[in-house]
Amino acid sequence: MKTYYYPENLRASVKLWFWNVRDFIIICAGIVLSVIVLVNLWNILPLAWTGSFAFLTIRTDDMAIIDYLINAFRFFVLADQRFECRAKGE
């Protein structure tokens, strides 16, 4: 009799190390193109863009770093904050 092992969440997206597979393919293609541009034109900007994309798309607990940054921006900049000052006796 064969034993089959299934992951706990069958609807979870496929991850490869810290990235989704789609992001990982984009990062690999970006690295290849960035190295070609670096060798031919001595331009490091595409490599920096690829590195920052790789950093921003790192996923932990099904949220990427860019999601944390967007939520923090919405909370601190766009959301209404209400502050109340009260005396100790009230």
Residue pairs with C-beta under 8 A, 6 or more apart in sequence:
12 62
13 20
13 21
13 62
14 20
14 21
15 21
15 59
16 24
17 24
18 58
18 59
18 60
19 27
19 54
19 57
19 58
19 59
20 57
20 59
23 53
23 57
23 59
26 53
27 50
27 53
27 54
27 57
30 46
30 49
30 50
30 53
30 54
31 47
31 50
33 46
34 46
34 47
34 49
34 50
35 47
37 43
37 46
37 47
38 44
38 46
38 47
55 65
56 64
56 65
56 66
56 69
57 64
57 65
57 66
58 64
58 65
